[in-house]
Amino acid sequence: MRNIFNYVDRPSPIHRLTGATKLVCLLLWSFAAMLTYDTRLLAVLPVLSLGMFMLSRIRLKDVSFMLGFTVVFMVLNNVLVFLFAPQHGVSLYGTRHKLFSLGGNYVVTAEQLFYHLNLVLKYLATIPIVLLFVCTTNPSEFAASLNRIGVKYSVACAVALALRYIPDIQREYHDISRAQQARGIEMSRKQSLVKRLRSAGAILIPLILSSMDRIETISNAMSLRGFGKNKKRTWYMGRRFTAADFAAMAFCALLLAASLWLNRVNGGRFWNPFQ
Amino acid sequence: MSEEIIRFEHFGFQYNAQSSPTLFDINLTVRRGEKVLIAGPSGCGKSTLAHCINGLIPFSYRGERTGSLTIAGKTADALGLFGISRHVGTVLQDSDGQFIGLTVAEDIAFALENDCVADPELHERVKRTAGLVGIDTHLAHAPEDLSGGQKQRVALAGVMVEDVDLLLFDEPLANLDPATGKAAIELIDDLQRQTGAAVVIIEHRLEDALHRDVDRVVLMGGGRILADMPPDELLSGALLTENGIREPLYITALRYAGVEITPDMAPRSIEAMRLDEDAKRKVRDWFQALPESAPMEEQSAQLEAEGLRFSYAPGEREALKGVSLTLRRGELAAIVGTNGAGKSTFSKVVCGFEIQQAGTLRLDGADLNGLSIKERADHIGYVMQNPNQMISQVMIFDEVALGLRTRNVPEDEIRERVQEALQICGLWPFRNWPVSALSFGQKKRVTIASILVLKPEIIILDEPTAGQDYRHYTEIMEFLLSLNRRGYTIVMITHDMHLMLEYARRALVFSGGRLIADAPCAEVLTDPEVIARASLKETSLYALALRCGISDGRGFVRRFIAYEREVARA
């Protein structure tokens, strides 16, 4: 993987939205999903995101690694919640419908299962949309998008530079660590902690020193080409908003509004079908 | 045509951190349309001069200035760094490090973006400039998908997009293979003719930089300008060699043959040079008087590679496509070829940094398969190009001792072996110094010492002389030669044709993941087919031999090298 983005260049209506739109939508959508435990809304979101996934022409194998990772995480999360707080649902919903017992405190209740359902729905509501963002946003456009939504351009450029140089530094780390291994520096668990720290130093110090050289070159190159000259700058990869962009943002804003409204109607973050 | 772009008058500069000035009494004028080459050994002040021209001095590096400097008629302070950058476009030495954008187009657009140029002009100007330098078919490429020469084209486009008056190149040939370097000099020349901008090239590889005509060569030394004259005049005198700059090889050969070089012979390039019958005869006589160099003795095989195949990721293009070769005990070989030809990958596989997918490696008949990186390092040492990538200790002694300490060698023996390694490398007097107090060349020696101390039989060095001027280059290479005479097998990965011709007995030429030639260097550098395939450059000695009517050009090159070794020794 070259960087955190896993951009898949395959034209689609989702790809055509600007990076700024997608970033705003991602934020609105995630807040909408995070702020409420209303199952009705949480059930709608995964369906919508699945639809968008189809629309974006992203294939399952493009995201299989990240998807697998999150499924494992989701399962782990649910198991841990049940292990440490098997009666959490009961205290949340205020009723107790016992289904069966696993011994001791581990009594399975309808409330607990319902709570787990909500947890799973939250994952399903947010993860696909994050993957969608990562796969359909051209990293080059990301900095322009950040600047568009009000982040200072120096910060936006720093993000773009990080994306540009992380692979270089990874490669350099690889080379340095191999050359130091040849001199007998080992990072394996067989070594004592002190030795491992010393070994880390033998790899990190050269990496830091050569990164300093790199930074000097970049900052010279940037100022020689007029970086910081004006209060604003334009972006080669920046794009104008179209009607579709405004529509997408408006829709996501509506979702967030719905989420907030539901919390108000429900008198809290939980929708309670047990009363 | 006589518009002055740069004018230094009695200019001097001293960095705040230094106790004495770096530049003294500089008087230099560069006019529109002129092409000036600035040459000089390391530390002569040529980089500082470049910083003064592009405004990094005084705006990024502080110090005290004396005398005056005007850029397009105004002082640096009146223009400011950004004002200067409108007149002067700088292409830095490190074409990878100055690549700011995620793609070619974004990098070219960078200066325009900072100038708030909006679409459609922005896209239009990027496209036009990319076309000018011939990179317009790669606009969406990321830097890692480009060759060294292509990255340099992007860097050039990135400054040309602003229509500057002067293009400043800081060692443009440093990271390029010979054929790409030649193409770069041609491109610079063509662009200058098209745009009429002034060009200043800072480069110590004089012969390569003079591949196309320049108006003047400015020779610097000790912070002063020693000469500012047309190349024909400079090459006729002895100033270059006296100041640690290597003169073109054909000039050296002519001098050895007793030919007096005068400006009216146009010695600036072997193609342009006028050689009369008398001069040609002298060269022929000199050649015939030299003894034929002795053929190499065949030593026993030490490292044998057979059918090595390797790719960095499954499904990716193979970096090695079945490489077989034999290194002989005590030899000094050079590995050459373009970036991405497989030179570095081959070395990494030999050292165990990467493991081949197919093929075998045998050292003295024993299979290396299964030996860890650390175990292989006891036999094969690897010295990285940049010493800063290896040095992790504060003190020189500790740095060299590191590999022994990790191998739990008793402290007495460590002291003995480190002493021996430091003495071989001429660093014993500095044993208690911090590494940071050393020069780049000395640091390189420290890294070599830290490998020597492990007593490997084979040492592989990646670009041992990169970024070194002729004096330091000779120092490092003579040192490696002395190691070679002690029985170490030495393999150098290099782009430097002089280095290979002068020091290596054998050239291993890589191209596209294959070994395409394995022959004595004089043979490789006179073989047009290998030269073209591996992006090498024919040596000017060969051209000289042909021009003088010597049909055995290869023999001429061989005898010249042998003669030069003796002269250098004496």
Interface residues (C-beta under 8 A of the other chain):
Chain A: R2 P139 S140 A160 L161 L163 R164 P167 D168 E172 D175 I176 R178 A179 Q180 Q181 A182 R183 G184 I185 E186 G201 A202 I203 I205 P206 L209 S210 D213 R214 T217 I218 S219 N220 A221 M222 S223 L224 R225 G226 F227 G228 K229 N230 K232 R233 T234 W235 Y236 M237
Chain B: N54 G55 L56 F59 S60 L81 F82 S85 T90 L92 D94 D96 G97 Q98 F99 I100 G101 L102 T103 A105 E106 A109 F110 A111 L112 E113 N114 D115 C116 V117 A118 D119 L122 H123 V126 A142 P143 E144 G158 V159 E162 K348 C351 G352 F353 I373 K374 R376 A377 G381 Y382 M384 N386 N388 Q389 M390 I391 S392 Q393 L402 G403 R405 T406 R407 S450 I451 L454
